Amino acid sequence: MLDATDLKILECLLNDARRAHKEIGERVHLTGQAVGSRIRKMEDAGIIEGVTVTLNYEKLGHHLMAHITVTINAAGSDAQFQTFLQEHPDVREAYRISGEGCYMLRLLATSDTELNDFLEQLQQYAHYEVHLCLNRIK
């Protein structure tokens, strides 16, 4: 069970996962060692599953981000489609969803041509609706 201090530690980590345990300790009134111990317990319990880095994809040449709602074709196979997704490094996230569509994808592309090539391949598995991201708000 998490207490208020654990939740404050998680908030600090969400804002900056590289923050030193000592600095987090100053914010939550614990020693850096105590913070490290709590973090390890949360990792062992599966509450913290990993640490990520936020990248500026545009500076890395990925100028297009698309959210794609996918509806599997009537004769399509979820297993084949999921294999297709695993083989595509430009698909950064894929979720099975409820409501309209079967899946929601987040895809990064370096160009319109790259996005179009992906969509052409996608047609063999599914129908889709594409939403291009124009600006990141948060």
N, C-alpha and C positions, 0 to 999 in steps of 0.2 A: 504494500500500500504506500502510495506517495504522500508525503506531507508537504506543507507550504514551502519549506526550504528546497525540497526536491524540485518542485514546480518552478521556483525562482532560478535554480541551477539550469533547468531545461530551457527556460526563457533566455538566459544568458548564452547558452550554447546555440540556440536557434539564431540569435543575432550575430554571433561570431564563434564558430566552433573551434577556432584556433586560440581563443582567449585562454590565458594561463589560469591554471587552477587557483593560484594565489590571488589573482585579480578577481575571479569569481567569488572566492572566499571573502574578500573584502566587501563585496556587495551583499553577501548572504550571512555575514558574521560567523564564518568558519575558517579554519586553517585551510591552506591549499591541499594538505594531505587528506583532511576530512572530505573536501570536495571531490578529490580523486577517488576516494573510497566509495562515496555515494554514486559517482558516475560509473564505476566498475560494477556496482550492484545493479544499477539500472541497465547496463549492457548485458549482464548475466541474466537478468529477468526478461530480456528481449524488448524492453521499453525503448532503448537506444539501439537502433539496428545498424548504424553506420554513421560516417561523417562525410559530408559532400562538399563540393566546391561549386560556387556559382560562377559561370563563365560568361563573358561578353561574346556571344557567338558571332555577332556582326563583325567584331574585330578579328575573328578567326575565319572570316570569309563566308559565313552562313548568313546571308542577307534576308532570307525568307523563313518565316516560321508559319506553319500551317497547322490548324486543328482540323482534323478530318473525321467526320462521322461516317462510319462504315456499316452497311447492311449486307450481310452475307447473301450471295445468290442462292436461289432455292436449291440448286444442285450442289452448292458449295459445301466444303468441309471446314469446320472450325479448326481441326488439327492441322490441315494443310495451310490454312490462312495463318495460324499462329507460327508455324515453321517459317513461312514467308516473312513475317514480321521479325522473327529472331535473326534472320539472315540480312536484314536491312539496317545498317548502322545509322542511317539518317532518321529512323524512327526512334525518337528519344524516350517516348512513353507510349504505352498502349494499355487501355483499360477495357474490360468487359463492362457494358453499361446496361441500364434499364431504360425504358422509354423508347424514343425514336432511335432506331439504329441498334446495332449489336456491339460495336466497339467505338471508342474514341481514341484517336491517335494524335500525338504531337510530333510533327516532322520538321526537321531543319534542312534547308536546301541552300546551295550556293548560288543557284540561278533558277530562272523560270524553266529552262530546259531540263534541269535536274528534277524539279518538281513534276513537270509534265511526264518525264520518263517513269517516275515512280507511279503516277496515276494510271499510266497505260498498263503497267504491270499489275496494278491493283484491280483493274477491270476484270481480270480472269477469275477473281475470287468474289468480288463484291461490287455493289453500287456505293457511291460515296457522295458526300457533300463537303466542300472545302470552305474553310474560313481562314483568310489570311490575316495575320496579326499586323496591325499598322503601327502600334506603339505600346510599349510596356508601361503600365501605370504603377504596378506594385510588384 
